[in-house]
Amino acid sequence: MNAKKLDALAAALYRQRTVLVGEVTDTEADLQFIAEDRETELEEHAQEEGSARVLAQLDERSKREIDEIDAALRRIAERTYGTCEGCGNPIALARLRAVPATRFCLDCARSQESPPLPADNVK
């Protein structure tokens, strides 16, 4: 992969990381506000607890995405970016543009997402 394409992908990763860090910061501020606001009625409290759980889940998901982006940036620095960790083949440029932090080619990603059918269900 040429340097220009690699630089463009790295820039996309940095932009995505910046957005996610902002989202995590906002979510953590929202969670802090909910935790501090204890003078509410019972129903409002239950709604806030539900919101807090959803925000916490989104926060964890965003943190995992940031970790994946950081790993992709390390692979760029190590010059292993764009090589599938499943089969060792190059990852298609179109896939890297669509999912810049990916570690797997499309075939390996698909095989990880859908578990094989049990033998008794195969005809």
C-alpha atoms as one frame of an Amber mdcrd trajectory, in Angstrom:
protein
   0.000   0.000   0.000   1.435   3.368  -0.949   2.188   6.072   1.605  -0.562
   8.419   0.381  -3.301   5.819   0.888  -1.853   4.814   4.246  -1.747   8.461
   5.375  -5.387   8.916   4.354  -6.411   5.838   6.343  -4.412   6.981   9.372
  -6.094  10.398   9.170  -9.518   8.698   9.080  -8.563   6.670  12.166  -7.450
   9.811  14.020 -10.708  11.612  13.111 -12.789   8.655  14.256 -10.795   8.445
  17.490 -11.338  12.161  18.195 -15.096  11.788  17.757 -15.202   8.727  20.031
 -13.115  10.367  22.749 -15.549  13.296  22.682 -18.499  10.929  22.977 -16.902
   9.078  25.895 -16.191  12.372  27.647 -19.794  13.532  27.142 -21.190  10.186
  28.308 -19.032  10.185  31.407 -20.215  13.724  32.197 -23.841  12.571  31.783
 -23.216   9.608  34.085 -21.636  11.901  36.662 -24.651  14.224  36.496 -27.056
  11.309  37.011 -25.005  10.044  39.950 -25.023  13.475  41.591 -28.718  14.201
  41.042 -30.220  12.195  43.900 -33.202  14.416  44.801 -35.699  12.980  42.304
 -38.967  11.144  42.642 -39.054   7.354  42.434 -40.250   7.126  38.802 -37.745
   9.676  37.608 -35.046   7.840  39.498 -35.927   4.557  37.762 -35.792   6.289
  34.363 -32.440   7.838  35.214 -31.074   4.459  36.338 -32.152   2.953  33.007
 -30.538   5.821  31.136 -27.372   5.427  33.187 -27.161   1.734  32.254 -27.589
   2.510  28.556 -25.022   5.304  28.708 -22.554   3.032  30.513 -22.953   0.365
  27.826 -22.413   2.933  25.079 -19.420   4.280  26.959 -17.819   0.805  27.134
 -18.514   0.212  23.443 -16.871   3.513  22.546 -13.851   2.692  24.706 -13.480
  -0.668  22.908 -13.660   1.132  19.558 -10.942   3.550  20.708  -8.794   0.552
  21.693  -9.318  -0.945  18.206  -8.334   2.358  16.582  -5.217   2.593  18.756
  -4.305  -0.970  17.752  -4.742  -0.062  14.068  -2.510   2.992  14.512   0.126
   0.739  16.137  -0.115  -1.640  13.164   0.464   1.324  10.838   3.577   2.272
  12.821   4.754  -1.358  12.794   4.017  -1.658   9.058   1.664  -4.602   9.553
  -1.502  -2.602   8.863  -3.624  -4.007   6.063  -2.601  -7.623   6.641  -5.371
  -9.938   7.835  -4.684 -11.395  11.273  -6.760 -14.441  10.346  -5.243 -15.618
   7.069  -2.239 -13.325   6.560  -3.494 -12.058   3.192  -3.794  -8.359   2.348
  -7.060  -6.696   3.378  -8.816  -5.059   0.427  -8.415  -1.278   0.293 -12.186
  -0.868  -0.003 -12.630  -2.734   3.306  -9.931  -0.645   4.997 -11.656   2.512
   3.796 -15.017   1.282   5.084 -13.688  -0.099   8.400 -10.238   1.464   8.933
  -9.606  -0.285  12.274 -10.346  -3.764  10.925  -7.903  -6.556  11.639  -9.494
  -9.050   9.263 -10.258  -9.432   5.585 -13.916  -9.767   4.664 -13.837 -13.577
   4.485 -12.191 -13.981   7.898 -14.520 -11.386   9.449 -17.552 -13.223   8.096
 -16.307 -16.552   9.407 -15.860 -15.051  12.879 -19.334 -13.481  12.904 -21.341
 -16.524  11.907 -20.581 -19.719  13.799 -20.777 -22.942  11.809 -24.034 -24.848
  11.926 -24.179 -27.927  14.128 -23.641 -31.160  12.161 -27.187 -32.406  12.810
 -28.700 -29.299  11.116 -26.694 -29.665   7.913 -28.484 -31.557   5.140
